[in-house]
Amino acid sequence: MSAREVKVYSTPTCPWCRKVKQFFEDNGIEYKDFNVAEDSAAREEMINKCKQLAVPTICIDGEVIVGFNEAQLKEKLGL
């Protein structure tokens, strides 16, 4: 599988954030997690990318997906 840049903007209390990270781990997808509750720079980056404060916000090779949509994630990742 080709290396992709996968970023997850999340908060520790968000159940959907935990689900998306578990999905990535279950499927062997490497990702970088940004806690937007504590990391103000990551929060600003997330707001600039998707114009909202929704978590999880997922960026796959620069393309933004807001929320945990398993079918959409599988399509984007070729799973």
C-alpha positions as a printed Julia matrix, in Angstrom:
79×3 Matrix{Float64}:
   0.0    0.0    0.0
   1.39   3.41  -0.91
   2.16   5.77   1.93
  -0.53   8.36   2.44
  -0.61  11.38   4.66
  -3.45  10.78   7.1
  -4.22  13.3    9.83
  -6.94  13.07  12.45
  -8.03  16.19  14.32
  -9.74  14.93  17.46
 -10.55  15.48  21.12
 -10.01  12.96  23.94
 -13.72  12.86  24.87
 -15.11  12.29  21.35
 -16.42   8.73  20.83
 -16.36   9.08  17.02
 -12.73  10.17  17.21
 -11.91   6.96  19.07
 -13.84   4.94  16.46
 -11.96   6.45  13.52
  -8.57   5.88  15.17
  -9.55   2.27  15.96
 -10.64   1.85  12.32
  -7.22   3.05  11.13
  -5.41   0.78  13.58
  -7.57  -2.23  12.61
  -6.73  -1.61   8.95
  -3.01  -0.9    9.41
  -3.32   2.74   8.37
  -0.65   5.03   9.81
  -2.03   8.38  10.92
  -1.0   11.44  12.85
  -3.37  12.48  15.63
  -3.84  16.09  16.67
  -5.66  16.85  19.94
  -7.46  20.08  19.07
  -8.66  20.46  22.67
  -5.06  21.13  23.74
  -3.18  22.05  20.55
  -4.29  25.52  19.44
  -2.12  25.45  16.29
  -3.75  22.19  15.19
  -7.2   23.63  15.98
  -6.47  26.64  13.78
  -5.21  24.37  10.99
  -8.41  22.29  11.23
 -10.62  25.4   11.14
  -8.74  26.72   8.1
  -9.18  23.38   6.27
 -12.85  22.68   6.97
 -14.25  26.0    8.23
 -15.82  24.38  11.28
 -15.04  22.9   14.68
 -16.33  19.38  14.06
 -14.37  16.36  15.23
 -13.19  14.04  14.02
 -11.88  15.91  11.0
  -9.79  13.59   8.85
  -7.4   14.69   6.11
  -6.24  12.04   3.65
  -3.63  13.41   1.23
  -5.1   16.88   1.78
  -8.73  15.84   1.19
 -11.02  16.57   4.14
 -13.6   14.19   5.58
 -15.63  15.42   8.55
 -16.97  12.73  10.85
 -16.55   8.97  10.87
 -17.9    7.66   7.56
 -16.5    4.15   7.2
 -17.6    3.66   3.58
 -16.06   6.98   2.52
 -12.83   6.22   4.39
 -12.57   2.78   2.79
 -13.07   4.32  -0.65
 -10.45   7.03  -0.1
  -7.95   4.52   1.28
  -8.64   1.81  -1.29
  -9.7   -0.76   1.33
